[in-house]
Amino acid sequence: MKYIFLGLVVLFFLSPARVLADYSRAYADYQYQFSLYSQGYDKFQIAKSTFGTYKTLTTKNEAMEAMRQVLSRRNLVIISFLQLILEKLMATEGVPTFEIATYDKIFASQSQFLLDMSKKIENASTIDDLNELSEGIEERYKEIDREAKEAIGKILLAKISRKASKADDLFSRTQALLGSFGTEYKEAASLSRSLTFARVKYDLYANSYRSATANFTFKGINNNQEIDLGSGVTDLLSAKQYLVETASYLLDLLWTIPEYL
C-alpha cells in the first residue's frame, strides 16, 4: 500500500493570510484528516511488521484492522484535499465560473468513488480483499492526481494573470503620456528605449506563462506526458519576476515623463 504525499502538493498554492471562511474550514479539515491518515499509516506499518514476525491469528487480525483503518482514512484525506482545491478555486479571482463548475463535478464523482470504496473496505473479510481494493484506489488515484494538479495550475495561472492585467494598465498609461511628449525633445529617444526594455521583459513573462500553461496541461496517456507541477511553478516564479521588472520600467517612466511636459 502506497503512502500518498498530499501535504507537499498543497504547499504550492496555499495562500495568504486573508482567505474566505469556507476555504479556512476546508484547510483545517484537510490538516486534520491528513494527521489521522499519517498516524494510521504508522500504526499499520507496526501491525504489518508484527504480523510478519509472529504470524499469529491475533497479529493477523490486528494487521487487517489497521489496514482497514488506514485505507478508509486515506480515502477521507483525498476527499478533503479535493474539497480544499475546490474551495481555493472559488476563492481565487479570475478563475472562470465554468471551470469551477467542471471541477466541482469531477471532484464530486471522484469523492463518491472513494466513499463507495470505503464501504467495500469496511465489508472486506480478508487481507487479500483489502489489498485488491487498495490497488484499485491507487490506480484511480493516478487520474485524481492529474485532475488535482490541473486545478492547482488553473489557480496559479489565474493569480499571475491578475498581476499581468496591472502591467497592461501601466503600458496603456505610459503610452498615453509618451503620445503627448514631443519627439523634438532630446529625452524622447531615451524614454522610448525604456519602453522597449519594458516590452522585452513583458515578452519574457509571456513566454514563461505559456511554458507554465503547457506544464499544467495533461497531454494524454498516449503522449506519456504527465502534468509537471514543479516545472510549472518554476515557470510562474520566472513570469512573476519578469512582471516585476516590467512594472519597474513602466513606473519609472510614469514618474519621469511628467517632468518634461
VENVEN-V849567 format. One record per residue. N is the residue number from 0. PSI is psi as a letter, one per 20 degrees, with the letter a starting at -180 (NA if undefined). OMEGA is omega in radians with two decimals (* if undefined). Layout:
BEGIN
n = [N N]
psi = [PSI PSI]
omega = [OMEGA OMEGA]
END
This chain:
BEGIN
n = [0 1 2 3 4 5 6 7 8 9 10 11 12 13 14 15 16 17 18 19 20 21 22 23 24 25 26 27 28 29 30 31 32 33 34 35 36 37 38 39 40 41 42 43 44 45 46 47 48 49 50 51 52 53 54 55 56 57 58 59 60 61 62 63 64 65 66 67 68 69 70 71 72 73 74 75 76 77 78 79 80 81 82 83 84 85 86 87 88 89 90 91 92 93 94 95 96 97 98 99 100 101 102 103 104 105 106 107 108 109 110 111 112 113 114 115 116 117 118 119 120 121 122 123 124 125 126 127 128 129 130 131 132 133 134 135 136 137 138 139 140 141 142 143 144 145 146 147 148 149 150 151 152 153 154 155 156 157 158 159 160 161 162 163 164 165 166 167 168 169 170 171 172 173 174 175 176 177 178 179 180 181 182 183 184 185 186 187 188 189 190 191 192 193 194 195 196 197 198 199 200 201 202 203 204 205 206 207 208 209 210 211 212 213 214 215 216 217 218 219 220 221 222 223 224 225 226 227 228 229 230 231 232 233 234 235 236 237 238 239 240 241 242 243 244 245 246 247 248 249 250 251 252 253 254 255 256 257 258 259 260]
psi = [p q p p m h h g g h h h j q r a h o r q g h g g g h g g g g g g h h g g g g g h g g h g h g h g g g h h g h l r h g h g h g g g h h g g g h g g h g g h h g g h g h h g g g h h g h i o p i p q h h h g h g h g g g h g g h h h g h h g h h g h g h i q i r h g g h g g g g h h g h g h h g g g g g h g h g g g g h g h h h g h h h h h h h h h h h g g g g h g g h h j o p i i p h i g g g h h h h h g h g h g h h h h g h g h g h g g g g h j p p i q h h i k o r p n g g h g g g g h g g g g g h h g h g h g g g h g g h h g g h h j NA]
omega = [-3.10 3.03 -3.07 -3.07 3.12 -3.07 -3.13 -3.10 -3.04 -3.13 -3.09 -3.03 3.09 -3.03 2.91 -3.10 -3.04 -3.13 3.12 -3.09 -3.13 3.12 3.12 3.12 3.14 3.14 3.11 3.11 3.11 -3.14 3.14 -3.13 3.14 3.09 3.11 3.13 -3.14 3.10 3.14 3.14 3.11 3.12 3.11 3.14 3.11 -3.13 3.11 3.13 3.13 3.11 3.12 -3.13 -3.00 3.09 3.06 3.13 -3.13 -3.13 3.08 3.13 3.12 3.12 -3.13 3.14 3.11 3.12 3.11 -3.10 -3.08 3.08 3.11 3.13 3.10 3.09 -3.11 -3.13 3.08 3.12 -3.13 3.10 3.10 3.12 3.09 3.12 -3.13 3.12 3.12 3.06 -3.11 -3.11 -3.06 3.10 3.08 3.08 -3.09 -3.13 -3.10 3.12 3.06 3.14 3.13 -3.13 3.05 3.14 -3.14 -3.09 3.10 3.12 -3.14 3.12 3.11 3.07 -3.12 3.09 3.09 3.11 3.11 3.08 3.10 3.11 -3.13 -3.08 -3.12 -3.07 -3.14 3.08 3.10 3.10 3.14 3.11 3.13 3.10 3.12 3.12 3.12 3.12 -3.13 3.09 3.11 -3.10 3.09 3.11 3.13 -3.12 3.11 -3.11 3.13 -3.14 3.08 -3.13 3.09 3.08 3.12 3.14 -3.10 3.13 3.13 -3.12 -3.13 3.11 3.09 3.09 -3.14 3.14 3.09 3.08 3.10 3.12 3.11 3.09 -3.11 -3.13 -3.13 -3.13 3.12 3.12 3.12 3.13 -3.14 -3.10 -3.06 -3.14 -3.13 3.13 -3.09 -3.13 -3.04 -3.10 3.14 3.12 3.12 3.11 3.12 3.10 3.09 3.10 3.12 3.14 3.11 3.12 -3.13 3.08 3.08 3.05 -3.08 3.11 3.12 3.12 3.12 3.11 3.10 3.12 3.13 -3.13 3.14 -3.06 3.10 -3.05 -3.12 -3.08 -3.09 3.13 3.10 -3.13 -3.13 3.05 -3.13 -3.06 -3.12 3.12 3.11 3.12 3.09 3.10 -3.11 3.05 3.07 3.14 3.14 3.14 3.11 3.09 3.10 -3.13 3.07 -3.12 3.14 3.09 -3.06 3.13 3.07 3.12 -3.13 3.09 -3.02 -3.03 -3.12 -3.13 -3.06 -3.10 *]
END
